[in-house]
Amino acid sequence: MSLARFVERLAQLPVVLLGVSLVVFLMITLTPGDPVEIMLADQRATAEQAALLRHDLGLDRPVAERFLVFLGNALQGDFGISFFHRRPVFDVIAERLPATIELTLAALLLAVLVAVPLGVAAAVRRDSWLDRLLSAASLFGVSLPGFWFGILLILLLSVQLGLFPVGGRIPFGAEVDRLTGFLLIDTLAAGRPDAFLRALSHLALPALTLGLPTAALLARVIRSAMAEVLASDYVLFAEAKGLARRRVLFVHALKNALIPAVTVLAIETGALLGGNMIVETVFGWPGLGRLVVESIFARNYPLVQAAVLLYAVTYVTLNFLADLLYAALNPKVRL
């Protein structure tokens, strides 16, 4: 990628973020419901008290002015005060974000460990029963709604078999002092292998719910790319030279077959970070996705705007890095 093209792609980032901020702000502003009425629902507040609270939250200002204030503060790293937590939005998000990142990384690791061997095996045994079974399973996995799949796993693995907890992140009494916010790391740092295993058991079902559909999509991509690579001349030449089959597959073919999977994995990472709201709600996972769902119902404007902006930054950045990596892996590609 040339320097000019790199700068051009980088310059697109603030434009995209500005558009996302405007759309999210307008959507949440135009959504029926008044956060002041929600906050004062059970307090029998007078009209004067409601007006005072509305002024305190800045909701009595014109919509355009509120957006410009939000944008100006966001450029300085200030996303305002959460209506319901009465604390800086940044602090509230920082508390919940590690749980979401931990869940996303676990789902991605599971997806890669499942997709790569299955995709390679299906490509090597193309048109066999394994290939047909993988195609049917991957199509089924991609089509599964996350909330429905999660409920099925709860009913089967938790209620019927009792293998995993139904929800939550760690049971009461097994908590450890917060060090990084990542429970698996914090439990090990505290010298609590028992708490680590219990946290891992709580992580299993939501990670399966997010990871298996991602693995289904990734396996289809790897299978198609691997089948194309295996039919190429350089692979046939490597086999004709007498190279070991395993070396041909995993050293020569797999490296090039993984190139399109890089883009898919980057997109899926952004989708997992921003699209796990329902899964976190189903499993009672105390992450950012669940916080956003609660904030939408409560019309907690500053927190929703900041969270969606964070999702947009993550999504655009990952796609940008995937493009760079794609060009690095395949010199024939010029972005």
C-alpha positions in Angstrom: 0.0 0.0 0.0 1.4 3.4 -1.0 1.7 6.2 1.5 -0.9 8.3 -0.3 -3.4 5.4 -0.2 -2.6 4.8 3.5 -3.2 8.5 4.4 -6.5 8.4 2.3 -7.8 5.4 4.1 -6.8 6.9 7.5 -8.6 10.1 6.6 -11.8 8.2 6.1 -11.9 7.2 9.8 -13.1 10.5 11.3 -15.7 10.9 8.5 -17.2 7.5 9.3 -17.1 8.2 13.1 -18.8 11.6 12.6 -21.6 9.9 10.5 -22.1 7.2 13.1 -22.2 9.7 15.9 -24.9 11.8 14.1 -27.0 8.8 13.2 -26.9 7.3 16.7 -27.6 10.7 18.3 -30.6 11.3 16.0 -32.0 7.8 16.5 -31.8 7.8 20.3 -33.2 11.4 20.4 -36.1 10.6 18.2 -36.9 7.3 20.1 -40.1 7.7 22.1 -39.6 8.0 25.8 -38.3 10.6 28.2 -35.4 9.7 30.5 -36.7 12.2 33.1 -40.0 10.5 33.3 -38.3 7.1 33.6 -36.0 8.3 36.4 -38.9 10.0 38.3 -41.5 7.3 37.6 -42.0 6.2 41.3 -41.0 9.4 43.1 -44.1 11.5 42.6 -42.0 14.4 41.5 -43.6 17.8 40.7 -43.4 19.5 37.4 -40.9 21.9 38.8 -38.6 19.1 40.0 -38.9 17.4 36.6 -38.0 20.6 34.8 -35.0 21.1 37.1 -33.7 17.6 36.5 -34.2 18.1 32.7 -32.2 21.3 32.9 -29.5 19.6 35.0 -29.2 16.8 32.3 -29.1 19.3 29.5 -32.3 17.9 27.9 -34.0 21.3 27.6 -31.5 22.4 25.0 -32.2 22.3 21.2 -31.2 19.0 19.6 -28.5 20.6 17.4 -26.9 22.3 20.4 -26.9 19.0 22.3 -25.2 17.2 19.5 -22.5 19.9 19.1 -21.8 19.8 22.8 -21.5 16.0 22.8 -19.2 16.1 19.7 -17.0 18.8 21.2 -16.7 17.0 24.5 -16.1 13.7 22.8 -13.1 15.1 20.9 -11.6 16.0 24.3 -12.3 12.5 25.7 -15.3 13.6 27.8 -18.5 11.6 27.1 -20.5 13.2 29.8 -22.2 11.9 32.9 -24.4 8.8 32.8 -28.0 9.8 33.7 -28.6 6.8 35.9 -25.1 6.1 37.4 -24.4 9.8 38.0 -20.8 9.1 37.2 -18.6 9.8 34.1 -19.6 7.6 31.2 -16.0 6.7 30.5 -15.7 5.2 34.0 -18.8 3.1 33.7 -17.8 1.8 30.3 -14.3 1.0 31.6 -15.7 -1.2 34.3 -17.8 -3.3 31.9 -15.5 -3.4 28.9 -13.1 -6.1 30.2 -15.9 -8.6 30.5 -16.9 -8.1 26.9 -13.4 -8.3 25.6 -12.8 -11.5 27.6 -15.9 -13.1 26.2 -15.0 -11.9 22.6 -11.5 -13.3 22.8 -12.7 -16.6 24.2 -15.3 -16.9 21.4 -12.7 -16.0 18.7 -10.2 -18.6 20.1 -12.9 -21.2 20.1 -13.9 -20.3 16.5 -10.4 -20.5 15.2 -9.6 -23.8 16.9 -12.8 -25.3 15.4 -12.8 -23.7 12.0 -9.3 -24.2 10.8 -9.0 -28.0 11.1 -12.6 -28.6 9.9 -12.2 -26.2 6.9 -8.9 -27.9 5.9 -10.3 -31.4 6.4 -13.4 -30.6 4.3 -11.2 -29.1 1.5 -8.8 -32.1 1.4 -11.8 -34.5 1.3 -13.9 -32.5 -1.0 -17.3 -33.9 -2.0 -17.0 -36.6 0.7 -19.5 -37.1 3.5 -17.3 -35.0 5.8 -17.5 -32.1 3.3 -21.2 -32.4 3.0 -21.7 -32.6 6.7 -19.6 -29.5 7.3 -21.5 -27.6 4.7 -24.8 -28.5 6.2 -23.6 -27.8 9.8 -22.0 -24.5 8.8 -25.1 -23.3 7.1 -27.2 -24.3 10.1 -24.7 -22.5 12.4 -24.7 -19.3 10.4 -28.5 -19.2 10.4 -28.9 -19.7 14.2 -30.1 -16.6 16.1 -27.8 -16.0 19.0 -30.4 -15.7 21.7 -32.2 -18.9 20.6 -28.9 -20.9 20.4 -28.0 -19.6 23.9 -31.3 -20.7 25.4 -30.9 -24.2 23.8 -27.4 -24.5 25.3 -28.8 -23.4 28.7 -31.6 -26.0 28.5 -29.3 -28.8 27.4 -26.0 -28.2 29.1 -27.1 -26.4 32.3 -30.7 -27.5 33.1 -30.6 -31.1 31.8 -27.0 -32.1 32.2 -25.9 -29.6 34.9 -22.4 -29.2 33.3 -22.3 -25.4 33.3 -23.8 -22.5 35.3 -26.9 -20.8 33.8 -25.5 -17.3 33.9 -23.3 -14.7 35.6 -19.6 -14.3 35.5 -18.4 -15.8 38.8 -20.4 -17.2 41.7 -20.9 -15.4 44.9 -18.0 -16.0 47.3 -15.5 -16.8 44.6 -14.7 -13.1 43.7 -11.2 -11.8 43.7 -9.8 -8.3 43.9 -10.0 -6.5 40.6 -6.6 -6.1 39.0 -7.1 -6.0 35.2 -10.9 -6.6 35.0 -10.2 -9.9 33.1 -11.4 -12.5 35.6 -9.3 -15.4 34.2 -6.2 -13.3 34.7 -7.2 -11.8 38.0 -8.0 -15.2 39.5 -4.6 -16.6 38.5 -2.8 -13.5 39.7 -4.6 -13.9 43.1 -3.4 -17.6 43.3 -7.0 -18.9 43.1 -7.1 -21.8 40.7 -10.5 -22.8 42.1 -11.9 -19.4 41.2 -10.3 -19.6 37.8 -12.0 -22.9 37.0 -15.4 -21.5 38.2 -14.9 -18.3 36.2 -14.0 -20.5 33.2 -17.2 -22.6 33.6 -19.3 -19.4 33.6 -17.5 -18.3 30.4 -18.1 -21.5 28.6 -21.7 -21.2 27.5 -21.7 -17.6 26.3 -18.4 -18.3 24.5 -19.9 -21.3 22.8 -23.0 -19.3 21.8 -20.9 -16.6 20.1 -18.0 -18.8 18.9 -19.7 -21.7 17.2 -21.7 -19.6 14.6 -18.5 -17.7 13.9 -16.6 -21.0 13.5 -19.3 -22.1 11.0 -18.8 -19.0 8.8 -15.0 -19.1 9.1 -14.9 -22.9 8.3 -16.8 -22.2 5.0 -14.4 -19.5 4.0 -11.3 -21.6 4.8 -12.8 -24.6 3.0 -13.5 -22.6 -0.2 -10.1 -20.9 -0.1 -8.2 -24.1 0.7 -9.9 -26.0 -2.1 -8.9 -23.3 -4.6 -5.3 -23.3 -3.3 -5.0 -27.1 -3.5 -5.9 -27.0 -7.2 -3.2 -24.4 -8.0 -0.1 -25.1 -9.9 2.4 -24.5 -7.2 0.7 -27.0 -4.9 0.7 -29.6 -7.6 4.3 -28.9 -8.3 5.2 -29.2 -4.6 3.5 -32.6 -4.5 5.2 -33.7 -7.7 8.6 -32.9 -6.1 7.7 -35.5 -3.4 7.2 -33.1 -0.5 5.3 -34.6 2.5 1.6 -34.2 2.2 1.4 -32.5 5.7 4.1 -30.0 4.7 2.3 -29.2 1.5 -1.0 -28.6 3.3 0.2 -26.7 6.4 3.2 -24.8 5.1 2.4 -24.0 1.5 -1.4 -24.2 1.1 -2.8 -23.2 4.4 -0.8 -19.9 4.5 -2.4 -18.6 1.4 -5.8 -20.1 2.2 -5.9 -18.1 5.4 -5.6 -14.8 3.6 -9.4 -14.3 2.9 -10.1 -15.6 6.4 -8.2 -12.6 7.9 -10.8 -10.2 6.6 -13.7 -12.4 7.7 -12.1 -12.7 11.2 -11.6 -9.0 11.5 -15.2 -8.3 10.6 -16.5 -11.0 12.9 -14.4 -9.6 15.8 -16.1 -6.2 15.3 -19.5 -8.0 15.1 -18.8 -10.0 18.3 -17.9 -6.9 20.2 -20.9 -4.9 19.0 -23.4 -7.7 18.5 -23.2 -9.7 21.7 -25.7 -7.5 23.5 -28.5 -10.1 23.3 -26.1 -13.0 24.3 -24.9 -11.0 27.3 -28.4 -10.3 28.3 -29.5 -14.0 28.0 -26.6 -15.2 30.2 -26.6 -12.3 32.6 -23.0 -11.5 31.5 -22.0 -8.1 33.1 -20.4 -6.7 30.0 -20.8 -3.6 27.8 -23.4 -5.2 25.6 -25.8 -5.8 28.5 -25.1 -2.3 29.8 -26.0 -0.8 26.4 -29.3 -2.8 26.4 -30.2 -1.5 29.8 -29.2 2.0 28.9 -31.4 1.9 25.7 -34.5 1.0 27.7 -33.6 3.7 30.3 -32.9 6.3 27.6 -29.5 6.9 29.0 -28.4 9.0 26.0 -24.7 9.7 26.9 -23.8 6.1 27.7 -25.5 4.7 24.5 -23.8 7.3 22.3 -20.4 6.7 23.8 -20.7 2.9 23.6 -21.9 2.9 20.0 -19.1 5.3 19.1 -16.6 2.9 20.8 -18.1 0.0 18.8 -17.7 2.1 15.6 -14.1 2.9 16.3 -13.3 -0.7 17.0 -15.1 -2.0 13.9 -13.5 0.5 11.5 -10.0 0.1 13.1 -10.2 -3.7 12.8 -11.2 -3.5 9.2 -8.5 -1.1 8.4 -5.9 -3.4 10.1 -7.3 -6.4 8.2 -6.8 -4.5 4.9 -3.2 -3.8 5.9 -2.6 -7.4 6.9 -4.3 -8.7 3.7 -2.0 -6.5 1.5 1.0 -7.7 3.5 0.1 -11.4 3.1 -0.7 -11.1 -0.5 1.6 -8.7 -2.4 -0.6 -8.8 -5.5 -3.3 -6.9 -3.6 -3.0 -3.1 -3.9 -5.5 -1.3 -1.7 
